[in-house]
Amino acid sequence: MLKMSFDMKRKGLQPAGLHRHVFNGQTMGTRYSTIIMSEKAQRDEELENALFAAVERVDKQMSTWKPDSDLMQLNRAKVGVWTTVPANLFKVLEEALAINRASSGLFDPSVGSIVDAWGFGATSRQPDVKSIREQLGQTRPPIHALLELDHQRQAVLKKAQVKLDLCGIAKGYGVDAMAEVLNAFDIKNGLVGIDGEMRAAGSKVSGVPWSVALEKPDYSKREAFGMVHLQDAAIATSGDYRHWVKVGSRTFSHTMDPRRNGPLQNNVASVSVIAEQCMTADAWATALMVMGAEAGLHVARAKGINALFLIRDGERLKQITAGPVFGVTSSDEQADH
């Protein structure tokens, strides 16, 4: 759940006998981190190694930047041939297809060729004008019509040639994988994250939730927009400000709109979603951003999704919310991460 108090100034509380440990490192082109409260004074190397192994496993299976990842092997697999995939990748594909259906196709993990064409993929850092022109405006079949999953065999069948890109969900799943590590080590209270995707287990101390900063959607600098208090829940944000490309006088975000086979064009600066699992929050943040403020708000409220939309209104940012549990405090309160 998400604590709604706006006046929680209890910083640095640490009961006697508890020690704060931080584990972090590099993964998926960014950094992962874990904060736990433990009775042990010394760092747990076994836990540290397990956390690193969890995020590395996700990266090795789902990266589009690693030619030998299981996802890239699936992308190269022949049409009409069943391909066995690891359990983690199968689970993420299953969730991706479910949200693809629930979002009327607007969360689309089959946009890999568009991502590459606009210079956001591993193949090139520059837009490919020829490829962009060939794809822009073309009708796309829904991804759930192009893939078939066999749960018993844990296998995937491609019905057409498609380049899958799980960047809109894999990072969230990496956070969930770290949360599973904490659970396996019987750690009740911790905060795990990869970049801005976070998941809280329990609370920082008894009755005090974890404070998580929401980033201001600024193209030129990184600063906090506000704060949420998270307990036993995950949060993920999709935005137009982190990865973008300038073509002429126009700025295009890395988020792709499957309806036009090109970058998203609306006034939504970012969408943050709270859910039980971070991969679910991650995928829905992308889907709602693609939908736009009006349609996204309608869908979020209809489906009971807790979401915060930040809308660009000239030089100003407007915020609209869906769901009963989303609260934002002023950014002057210290974040745990």
N, C-alpha and C positions, 0 to 999 in steps of 0.2 A: 504494500500500500504506500501511498505518498502522503507524508505529513504535510498539513496545510498551514501550520503556524508561520506567521510572517515576522515574529519578534523573537526568534530563538537566537540568543546571543551567547549561548553556552559554548564557547570555543575552548578547545584544548583540554576538555574534561578527560581524565584518565584515572580510573579507580586504582587504588593501591593493589599491587600484585599483577596488574596487566601491563603488557609491553606492546608498543606499536612497531610493526615490522612492515617494510615496504619492499616489494620485489618488482623489478621492471627490466625491460629490454626491448630489442627491436623485432618487429614482425610486420608483414604485409605493407612494407613501405612506410611504416609509422612506428609507434611505440605502444607496448602493452604495460599495464601496471596493476599491482594488487596491493591493497592495504589490509592488514588483519590486526586484530587485538588478541594477544595470546598471553597465557600464563608463563610461557617459556621466555627466558631472557635472551637466549641465543637464537639466531636465525636458523630456520629449519631448511637445511640444504636439500633434503628429499622433497619437500614441498616446492621449493624454488625450481628444482629440476622438473618436477611434474607439471608445473605451470608453463614452463618454457616448452616442454614436449607437447603440451596440449595445443598451444598456438602454432607451433611449427607443423604439427600434423594437419591442422586446418589449412595452413598456407600451402603445404606440399600437395594437398589434395585439390584445392579449389582456386589456386592462383592462375591468372591468365598471363602472368609475367614469367612463369616457369614452364618452359616447353614440355617438360616431362611430368607435369602435374597430372593427376587423374582426370581433372576437368578437361585439360587440353588433349589428353588421349581420347576422351569421349568426343571432343570436337572433331578429331581426326578420324573417328570410327566411321565405317561405311554405313550408309543408309540401309535400313532393313535388317541389320545384324544386331542381335542382343549383346550388350556390353555389360559385364559385371563391374560394379563400382564399390568402393569401400562404404561401410555403414554410415559414416559421418556425411559423406557426399550424398548418399542416397537420401538421408534424412533432410538435408538442406534442399535438395531438388524437390522432395515431396512437399515441403513447406512453401517453396517458391511457386510451385504449380497451384497449390491451394490458394495462395494470395493472388496469383494471377487470375484465377477464376473469380474470386471474391471482389477483385478490383476492376472487373470487366476488362482485363487485359492490360491495365495501365501500370501494373508492376510487371515488367517483362524482362526475364533473364536471357532473352535471345537477341539482345541488341548489340552483341559483340562486334559485328561488322560495322555498325554505325559508330560505335565508340572508337574503333580503329580509324575510320574514315575522318573523324574530326580531330584526330591527334591526341586522344586521351588514353589510348591503349599502349600495349608493349611494342607494337610494330613500328610506330612513328610518333614523333612529338609535334608534327606539323599536319595541318589539314590536307587531305587528298581531294582536291577540287573535283577531279574526274569521278571518284567513287562517291563523293557527296551528291553530285548531280544525278548519278545513276540511281541512288537510293531515295533521295528526298522526295516525299510525296507518294511513294509506292505503298500499296496496301500490304499489310502484314497479317498473315494468319496467326491466330492466338497460339502461344507456345504450348498450351496443354493439348492442342490438336496435332502438334509436331512430335511430341514425346509420349512414350508409353512406359509406365513403370511396372515392373514385376516384383511385388513385395516378397514373394517366396524365394525367388532366385536373387533378389537384390540386384536386378539388372535393368538396363535402360535400352529402349529401342527408339532410334531416330527414324521418323517417317519422311523426313526431308533433310537436306543439308542445312545445318544451322550452327552458328557460333554462339555458344553459351557464355555468359558473363555474369558471375555471381557477386560482383562487387557491391550490389545493393543489399546483400543479406549475409555474405560470408563473414564479414567483420563482426557483425552481431552474433553470429554463431560462435565465433572465436571467443567472445565474451562469455557466452553460455558454457563453452567447454571449460573455461577457467573456473566458473562457478561450480561446475560439476567436480572439479578437482578439490575445491574447498570442502564440498560436501563429502567427498571420499575420505578426506582427512579429518572429518568430523569437526570442521571449523564453522561455528554458527554465525559469527559476525565478521563480515569482510566486504570490501568494495573492490570490484574488478572492472577493468576497462581497457579498451583499445581505442586510442584517440578520444573522440567524444562519445563513443558508445559505452554505456556503463550499466552495471548490474550490482545491486546491493543485496547482501545476505544479512538478515537481522539488522542490528543497529550498531552504531559506533560504540556507544555505552548504553547502559540500561535506560531505555526510554528516550534516547537521543538518536534520531535518524542520521544517516549520512547526508552531508551537504554536497550537492553536485552543481557546478557552474554550467549555465547555458551560454554558449558563445554568441557574441554579437555578430550578425552577418555583415562584416566589413571586408571589403576587397583588399585593403592595404595593411591592416594590422589585426592582431588577435587580442581581444579583450572580452571580459564577461558582460553579458547582457543582463543576467539575473541569476537567481539561485532557486533550486528546488530541493526539497528534503525527501530523500528516498529511503524506503525500507521494504525489503523483500519484494523488489520490483526492478525492472530494467527501463532504461531510457535510451533512445537513439534519435539523432538529428540528421536530416537531409537538407542541404542548402546550396545556394547558387554562387557562393563567395569563395570557396576553397580551391576548386579546380575549374578553371575557365580558360577560354581562348579568345583572342581579339582578332576579328576578321574585318578589315577596314576600320570603320568607326564603331562597329557593333561588338558587344561582349556576349559570348555564348557560354552557358554553363555546361558542365560535364554530364548533367542529368538529361537522358534522352526521352523524347516523347514518341512512343511507338505509333501514335496516330498520324504523325507526319514524317517518321523516319529521320528525325533530326533533333537538335537540341531543344530543350524546353524553352518556351517563350511565354511567360506570364509574369505577374508582379509579386509572386510569392518568393520571399528571400530565404525562408527556411521553415521546416516543419519538424517539431519534436513530438515524439510519441512515447507513451509509457505503456508497457505491457508486462506480462509475467516473464516472457522470454525475450532476450535482446534481439534474436534473429527476427522475431515477429515484429517488434518495434522498428527494427531497421528497414524491413521491407515495406511496412505500412507508411513509414515516414516518406519514403520515395514515392509510393503510389499516391498519397494525398498531395504531395507537392506537384506531381504531374497533373492531377485533376484540377488544380487551381483552388483559389480560396472558396468560392461559392459552392462548387460541386464537392470539393474535398470536405468542407465543413458539413455539408448535408450527409455525405457518406459516413463520416466519422461519428456524427450524432446518431445516425440510424443504426450503426453497428456497435455502438457503445465503446468507441475508441477514444481514449484520452489523448488529446492532441493540442499543441499550441502552434498556431500559424503566425509568422511574422511577415507582414505585407509591406512592400515598398510603396510609399505614397510621397513621391518627390524625394525630398531629403529626409523625410520622416519615416519611422517604422510604426505601423499599427499592429496590434495583436488581437487575435480572436481565438477563442478556446472551444474545445468540445470535450464533454465528459466532466464528471463531478470532482475529479481528484487532482486536476492540474492547477498548481499554484506557483507563482513566481515571486520571489522577494527581490529587494534591491540588491545590486551587485556589490555593495559595500560589506556584505557578510562573507567571511572567509570560507572558501570551499575546502573540502577534504581532498579534492583532486583537482 
